[in-house]
Amino acid sequence: MIKPRCLLYNLPMFLSADNKLKPCCFLNTTKQWKEFIEWGKQRGFNVEHDLDITLYTVETIIESPTWKGLIASFSQENQGDAIAGRSSPPECYNSCGPDSYTSTSNTAKHSDYKEE
């Protein structure tokens, strides 16, 4: 199951140099971004258009089909099995899924997470 750090710890969104508002910095590398675009195409989303900050406000982007589809993909009933049918983007599994990296707090420097 994916435990999205972006939602659990209120991690910041990422504004890339190509004016795309990305859900997190894990999607900024070329390989991961291309996989995310392909994930969107397979689901009928126009990722590059929906996340273009020169066309839309932040509020509009987070209400876009791409953003809402990503958030919906995190729900347990949408996870699919380990081999086929995964509904979340590959990088979400790599960075926030089972056996993903860990840190002392599992958060980025600019989150609102407080250690107890």
Phi and psi restraints in degrees (value plus and minus 20) as a CYANA .aco file:
   2 ILE   PHI    -100.6   -60.6
   2 ILE   PSI     114.7   154.7
   3 LYS   PHI    -136.5   -96.5
   3 LYS   PSI      66.8   106.8
   4 PRO   PHI     -85.7   -45.7
   4 PRO   PSI      93.7   133.7
   5 ARG   PHI     -79.8   -39.8
   5 ARG   PSI     -52.5   -12.5
   6 CYS   PHI     -79.3   -39.3
   6 CYS   PSI     -54.2   -14.2
   7 LEU   PHI    -114.4   -74.4
   7 LEU   PSI     -63.4   -23.4
   8 LEU   PHI     -85.2   -45.2
   8 LEU   PSI     -56.4   -16.4
   9 TYR   PHI    -138.0   -98.0
   9 TYR   PSI      -6.0    34.0
  10 ASN   PHI      32.1    72.1
  10 ASN   PSI      27.5    67.5
  11 LEU   PHI     -90.0   -50.0
  11 LEU   PSI     132.2   172.2
  12 PRO   PHI     -90.3   -50.3
  12 PRO   PSI     129.9   169.9
  13 MET   PHI     -92.2   -52.2
  13 MET   PSI     150.9   190.9
  14 PHE   PHI    -144.9  -104.9
  14 PHE   PSI     100.3   140.3
  15 LEU   PHI    -115.8   -75.8
  15 LEU   PSI      93.2   133.2
  16 SER   PHI    -104.5   -64.5
  16 SER   PSI     146.4   186.4
  17 ALA   PHI     -84.5   -44.5
  17 ALA   PSI     -40.9    -0.9
  18 ASP   PHI    -114.6   -74.6
  18 ASP   PSI       1.1    41.1
  19 ASN   PHI      45.2    85.2
  19 ASN   PSI      13.6    53.6
  20 LYS   PHI    -128.3   -88.3
  20 LYS   PSI     111.5   151.5
  21 LEU   PHI    -109.6   -69.6
  21 LEU   PSI      87.7   127.7
  22 LYS   PHI    -120.2   -80.2
  22 LYS   PSI     127.1   167.1
  23 PRO   PHI     -78.5   -38.5
  23 PRO   PSI     -50.4   -10.4
  24 CYS   PHI    -181.9  -141.9
  24 CYS   PSI     149.1   189.1
  25 CYS   PHI     -90.7   -50.7
  25 CYS   PSI     -39.1     0.9
  26 PHE   PHI     -82.6   -42.6
  26 PHE   PSI     -41.6    -1.6
  27 LEU   PHI    -113.6   -73.6
  27 LEU   PSI     -11.7    28.3
  28 ASN   PHI    -106.3   -66.3
  28 ASN   PSI     -44.1    -4.1
  29 THR   PHI     -88.5   -48.5
  29 THR   PSI     133.3   173.3
  30 THR   PHI     -76.2   -36.2
  30 THR   PSI     -67.7   -27.7
  31 LYS   PHI     -81.0   -41.0
  31 LYS   PSI     -68.7   -28.7
  32 GLN   PHI     -87.4   -47.4
  32 GLN   PSI     -56.3   -16.3
  33 TRP   PHI     -86.4   -46.4
  33 TRP   PSI     -63.5   -23.5
  34 LYS   PHI     -82.5   -42.5
  34 LYS   PSI     -60.4   -20.4
  35 GLU   PHI     -83.5   -43.5
  35 GLU   PSI     -58.4   -18.4
  36 PHE   PHI     -85.8   -45.8
  36 PHE   PSI     -62.6   -22.6
  37 ILE   PHI     -81.1   -41.1
  37 ILE   PSI     -64.4   -24.4
  38 GLU   PHI     -83.9   -43.9
  38 GLU   PSI     -61.8   -21.8
  39 TRP   PHI     -75.9   -35.9
  39 TRP   PSI     -64.9   -24.9
  40 GLY   PHI     -84.5   -44.5
  40 GLY   PSI     -64.9   -24.9
  41 LYS   PHI     -78.3   -38.3
  41 LYS   PSI     -60.9   -20.9
  42 GLN   PHI     -83.3   -43.3
  42 GLN   PSI     -40.5    -0.5
  43 ARG   PHI    -128.8   -88.8
  43 ARG   PSI     -13.5    26.5
  44 GLY   PHI      63.0   103.0
  44 GLY   PSI      -3.0    37.0
  45 PHE   PHI    -115.8   -75.8
  45 PHE   PSI     125.9   165.9
  46 ASN   PHI    -123.1   -83.1
  46 ASN   PSI      62.4   102.4
  47 VAL   PHI     -76.0   -36.0
  47 VAL   PSI     -72.0   -32.0
  48 GLU   PHI     -83.4   -43.4
  48 GLU   PSI     -54.8   -14.8
  49 HIS   PHI     -93.8   -53.8
  49 HIS   PSI     -68.4   -28.4
  50 ASP   PHI     -81.5   -41.5
  50 ASP   PSI     -52.2   -12.2
  51 LEU   PHI    -121.9   -81.9
  51 LEU   PSI      -6.2    33.8
  52 ASP   PHI    -100.6   -60.6
  52 ASP   PSI      91.0   131.0
  53 ILE   PHI     -91.8   -51.8
  53 ILE   PSI     -35.8     4.2
  54 THR   PHI     -99.1   -59.1
  54 THR   PSI     -35.3     4.7
  55 LEU   PHI    -123.3   -83.3
  55 LEU   PSI     -48.8    -8.8
  56 TYR   PHI    -154.9  -114.9
  56 TYR   PSI     138.8   178.8
  57 THR   PHI    -100.0   -60.0
  57 THR   PSI     146.1   186.1
  58 VAL   PHI     -77.9   -37.9
  58 VAL   PSI     -63.8   -23.8
  59 GLU   PHI     -80.5   -40.5
  59 GLU   PSI     -60.4   -20.4
  60 THR   PHI     -88.4   -48.4
  60 THR   PSI     -60.6   -20.6
  61 ILE   PHI     -82.2   -42.2
  61 ILE   PSI     -63.5   -23.5
  62 ILE   PHI     -94.4   -54.4
  62 ILE   PSI     -27.3    12.7
  63 GLU   PHI    -122.2   -82.2
  63 GLU   PSI     -17.2    22.8
  64 SER   PHI     -92.0   -52.0
  64 SER   PSI     138.9   178.9
  65 PRO   PHI     -76.5   -36.5
  65 PRO   PSI     -59.8   -19.8
  66 THR   PHI     -82.6   -42.6
  66 THR   PSI     -69.9   -29.9
  67 TRP   PHI     -84.8   -44.8
  67 TRP   PSI     -66.5   -26.5
  68 LYS   PHI     -84.0   -44.0
  68 LYS   PSI     -57.3   -17.3
  69 GLY   PHI     -84.3   -44.3
  69 GLY   PSI     -59.5   -19.5
  70 LEU   PHI     -82.5   -42.5
  70 LEU   PSI     -68.9   -28.9
  71 ILE   PHI     -81.2   -41.2
  71 ILE   PSI     -62.7   -22.7
  72 ALA   PHI     -83.0   -43.0
  72 ALA   PSI     -50.8   -10.8
  73 SER   PHI     -87.7   -47.7
  73 SER   PSI     -36.7     3.3
  74 PHE   PHI    -101.1   -61.1
  74 PHE   PSI     -36.3     3.7
  75 SER   PHI     -87.4   -47.4
  75 SER   PSI     125.5   165.5
  76 GLN   PHI     -77.3   -37.3
  76 GLN   PSI     -60.2   -20.2
  77 GLU   PHI     -89.8   -49.8
  77 GLU   PSI     -34.7     5.3
  78 ASN   PHI    -118.5   -78.5
  78 ASN   PSI     -17.1    22.9
  79 GLN   PHI     -89.6   -49.6
  79 GLN   PSI     -50.8   -10.8
  80 GLY   PHI      53.2    93.2
  80 GLY   PSI     159.2   199.2
  81 ASP   PHI    -110.9   -70.9
  81 ASP   PSI     156.9   196.9
  82 ALA   PHI     -89.9   -49.9
  82 ALA   PSI     -41.4    -1.4
  83 ILE   PHI    -124.9   -84.9
  83 ILE   PSI     -64.8   -24.8
  84 ALA   PHI    -152.8  -112.8
  84 ALA   PSI     137.7   177.7
  85 GLY   PHI      61.7   101.7
  85 GLY   PSI     -10.0    30.0
  86 ARG   PHI     -81.6   -41.6
  86 ARG   PSI     112.0   152.0
  87 SER   PHI    -119.7   -79.7
  87 SER   PSI     -34.9     5.1
  88 SER   PHI    -110.5   -70.5
  88 SER   PSI     136.6   176.6
  89 PRO   PHI     -80.8   -40.8
  89 PRO   PSI     130.9   170.9
  90 PRO   PHI     -73.8   -33.8
  90 PRO   PSI     -61.3   -21.3
  91 GLU   PHI     -86.8   -46.8
  91 GLU   PSI     -48.0    -8.0
  92 CYS   PHI     -85.2   -45.2
  92 CYS   PSI     -57.6   -17.6
  93 TYR   PHI     -87.8   -47.8
  93 TYR   PSI     -62.8   -22.8
  94 ASN   PHI     -84.7   -44.7
  94 ASN   PSI     -62.9   -22.9
  95 SER   PHI    -114.5   -74.5
  95 SER   PSI     -44.8    -4.8
  96 CYS   PHI    -151.5  -111.5
  96 CYS   PSI     -14.9    25.1
  97 GLY   PHI    -112.5   -72.5
  97 GLY   PSI    -191.7  -151.7
  98 PRO   PHI     -77.2   -37.2
  98 PRO   PSI     119.9   159.9
  99 ASP   PHI      45.7    85.7
  99 ASP   PSI       0.0    40.0
 100 SER   PHI     -97.5   -57.5
 100 SER   PSI     153.7   193.7
 101 TYR   PHI     -81.3   -41.3
 101 TYR   PSI     139.7   179.7
 102 THR   PHI    -152.0  -112.0
 102 THR   PSI     136.2   176.2
 103 SER   PHI    -156.2  -116.2
 103 SER   PSI    -198.9  -158.9
 104 THR   PHI     -83.3   -43.3
 104 THR   PSI     -49.7    -9.7
 105 SER   PHI    -141.0  -101.0
 105 SER   PSI     -24.2    15.8
 106 ASN   PHI      39.2    79.2
 106 ASN   PSI       8.2    48.2
 107 THR   PHI    -156.1  -116.1
 107 THR   PSI     146.2   186.2
 108 ALA   PHI    -106.1   -66.1
 108 ALA   PSI     144.6   184.6
 109 LYS   PHI     -78.9   -38.9
 109 LYS   PSI     -52.3   -12.3
 110 HIS   PHI    -122.7   -82.7
 110 HIS   PSI       2.3    42.3
 111 SER   PHI    -106.4   -66.4
 111 SER   PSI     153.2   193.2
 112 ASP   PHI    -119.6   -79.6
 112 ASP   PSI      -2.3    37.7
 113 TYR   PHI     -88.4   -48.4
 113 TYR   PSI     116.4   156.4
 114 LYS   PHI    -140.0  -100.0
 114 LYS   PSI     105.0   145.0
 115 GLU   PHI     -92.3   -52.3
 115 GLU   PSI     122.1   162.1
